[in-house]
Amino acid sequence: MLYWAIVFFVIAVVAGIFGFGRVSSAFGGIARILFFIFVALFIISLLYNLFA
């Protein structure tokens, strides 16, 4: 999950460098969503292992 967030972030940066603002914004949004899903799953996993 984190891998895909990084991939979408890199694509967003490259698109931003070449001037594709809407594409960069879309990929940046996808990267942000994937990153927060990763963080939520990571915290849930930590809590599960702490109490198990």
mmCIF file of the C-alpha atoms, coordinates in Angstrom:
data_MODEL
# 
_entry.id   MODEL 
# 
loop_
_atom_site.group_PDB 
_atom_site.id 
_atom_site.type_symbol 
_atom_site.label_atom_id 
_atom_site.label_alt_id 
_atom_site.label_comp_id 
_atom_site.label_asym_id 
_atom_site.label_entity_id 
_atom_site.label_seq_id 
_atom_site.pdbx_PDB_ins_code 
_atom_site.Cartn_x 
_atom_site.Cartn_y 
_atom_site.Cartn_z 
_atom_site.occupancy 
_atom_site.B_iso_or_equiv 
_atom_site.pdbx_formal_charge 
_atom_site.auth_seq_id 
_atom_site.auth_comp_id 
_atom_site.auth_asym_id 
_atom_site.auth_atom_id 
_atom_site.pdbx_PDB_model_num 
ATOM 1  C CA . MET A 1 1  ? 0.000  0.000   0.000   1.00 0.00 ? 1  MET A CA 1 
ATOM 2  C CA . LEU A 1 2  ? 2.797  2.388   0.878   1.00 0.00 ? 2  LEU A CA 1 
ATOM 3  C CA . TYR A 1 3  ? 4.567  1.420   -2.347  1.00 0.00 ? 3  TYR A CA 1 
ATOM 4  C CA . TRP A 1 4  ? 1.558  2.501   -4.410  1.00 0.00 ? 4  TRP A CA 1 
ATOM 5  C CA . ALA A 1 5  ? 1.244  5.760   -2.475  1.00 0.00 ? 5  ALA A CA 1 
ATOM 6  C CA . ILE A 1 6  ? 4.874  6.545   -3.277  1.00 0.00 ? 6  ILE A CA 1 
ATOM 7  C CA . VAL A 1 7  ? 4.387  5.601   -6.934  1.00 0.00 ? 7  VAL A CA 1 
ATOM 8  C CA . PHE A 1 8  ? 1.373  7.898   -7.289  1.00 0.00 ? 8  PHE A CA 1 
ATOM 9  C CA . PHE A 1 9  ? 3.259  10.683  -5.492  1.00 0.00 ? 9  PHE A CA 1 
ATOM 10 C CA . VAL A 1 10 ? 6.189  10.396  -7.903  1.00 0.00 ? 10 VAL A CA 1 
ATOM 11 C CA . ILE A 1 11 ? 3.828  10.442  -10.877 1.00 0.00 ? 11 ILE A CA 1 
ATOM 12 C CA . ALA A 1 12 ? 2.143  13.542  -9.430  1.00 0.00 ? 12 ALA A CA 1 
ATOM 13 C CA . VAL A 1 13 ? 5.495  15.301  -9.019  1.00 0.00 ? 13 VAL A CA 1 
ATOM 14 C CA . VAL A 1 14 ? 6.570  14.434  -12.566 1.00 0.00 ? 14 VAL A CA 1 
ATOM 15 C CA . ALA A 1 15 ? 3.219  15.594  -13.955 1.00 0.00 ? 15 ALA A CA 1 
ATOM 16 C CA . GLY A 1 16 ? 3.549  18.825  -11.971 1.00 0.00 ? 16 GLY A CA 1 
ATOM 17 C CA . ILE A 1 17 ? 7.026  19.444  -13.354 1.00 0.00 ? 17 ILE A CA 1 
ATOM 18 C CA . PHE A 1 18 ? 5.761  19.066  -16.915 1.00 0.00 ? 18 PHE A CA 1 
ATOM 19 C CA . GLY A 1 19 ? 2.806  21.372  -16.276 1.00 0.00 ? 19 GLY A CA 1 
ATOM 20 C CA . PHE A 1 20 ? -0.085 18.924  -16.121 1.00 0.00 ? 20 PHE A CA 1 
ATOM 21 C CA . GLY A 1 21 ? -1.847 20.512  -13.156 1.00 0.00 ? 21 GLY A CA 1 
ATOM 22 C CA . ARG A 1 22 ? -5.077 18.534  -13.184 1.00 0.00 ? 22 ARG A CA 1 
ATOM 23 C CA . VAL A 1 23 ? -3.318 15.209  -13.626 1.00 0.00 ? 23 VAL A CA 1 
ATOM 24 C CA . SER A 1 24 ? -0.876 16.110  -10.868 1.00 0.00 ? 24 SER A CA 1 
ATOM 25 C CA . SER A 1 25 ? -3.732 17.056  -8.565  1.00 0.00 ? 25 SER A CA 1 
ATOM 26 C CA . ALA A 1 26 ? -5.573 13.809  -9.264  1.00 0.00 ? 26 ALA A CA 1 
ATOM 27 C CA . PHE A 1 27 ? -2.536 11.617  -8.652  1.00 0.00 ? 27 PHE A CA 1 
ATOM 28 C CA . GLY A 1 28 ? -1.660 13.626  -5.549  1.00 0.00 ? 28 GLY A CA 1 
ATOM 29 C CA . GLY A 1 29 ? -5.152 13.014  -4.187  1.00 0.00 ? 29 GLY A CA 1 
ATOM 30 C CA . ILE A 1 30 ? -4.889 9.295   -4.858  1.00 0.00 ? 30 ILE A CA 1 
ATOM 31 C CA . ALA A 1 31 ? -1.481 9.177   -3.169  1.00 0.00 ? 31 ALA A CA 1 
ATOM 32 C CA . ARG A 1 32 ? -2.851 11.009  -0.130  1.00 0.00 ? 32 ARG A CA 1 
ATOM 33 C CA . ILE A 1 33 ? -5.800 8.622   0.199   1.00 0.00 ? 33 ILE A CA 1 
ATOM 34 C CA . LEU A 1 34 ? -3.581 5.547   -0.126  1.00 0.00 ? 34 LEU A CA 1 
ATOM 35 C CA . PHE A 1 35 ? -1.152 6.944   2.438   1.00 0.00 ? 35 PHE A CA 1 
ATOM 36 C CA . PHE A 1 36 ? -3.884 7.547   5.008   1.00 0.00 ? 36 PHE A CA 1 
ATOM 37 C CA . ILE A 1 37 ? -5.305 4.073   4.418   1.00 0.00 ? 37 ILE A CA 1 
ATOM 38 C CA . PHE A 1 38 ? -1.805 2.677   4.988   1.00 0.00 ? 38 PHE A CA 1 
ATOM 39 C CA . VAL A 1 39 ? -1.412 4.654   8.220   1.00 0.00 ? 39 VAL A CA 1 
ATOM 40 C CA . ALA A 1 40 ? -4.831 3.538   9.492   1.00 0.00 ? 40 ALA A CA 1 
ATOM 41 C CA . LEU A 1 41 ? -4.103 -0.126  8.746   1.00 0.00 ? 41 LEU A CA 1 
ATOM 42 C CA . PHE A 1 42 ? -0.664 0.200   10.338  1.00 0.00 ? 42 PHE A CA 1 
ATOM 43 C CA . ILE A 1 43 ? -2.132 1.628   13.561  1.00 0.00 ? 43 ILE A CA 1 
ATOM 44 C CA . ILE A 1 44 ? -4.840 -1.049  13.650  1.00 0.00 ? 44 ILE A CA 1 
ATOM 45 C CA . SER A 1 45 ? -2.175 -3.707  13.167  1.00 0.00 ? 45 SER A CA 1 
ATOM 46 C CA . LEU A 1 46 ? -0.061 -2.266  15.974  1.00 0.00 ? 46 LEU A CA 1 
ATOM 47 C CA . LEU A 1 47 ? -3.007 -2.152  18.355  1.00 0.00 ? 47 LEU A CA 1 
ATOM 48 C CA . TYR A 1 48 ? -4.076 -5.686  17.441  1.00 0.00 ? 48 TYR A CA 1 
ATOM 49 C CA . ASN A 1 49 ? -0.592 -7.054  18.088  1.00 0.00 ? 49 ASN A CA 1 
ATOM 50 C CA . LEU A 1 50 ? -0.314 -5.077  21.318  1.00 0.00 ? 50 LEU A CA 1 
ATOM 51 C CA . PHE A 1 51 ? -3.502 -6.578  22.782  1.00 0.00 ? 51 PHE A CA 1 
ATOM 52 C CA . ALA A 1 52 ? -3.172 -10.066 21.284  1.00 0.00 ? 52 ALA A CA 1 
# 
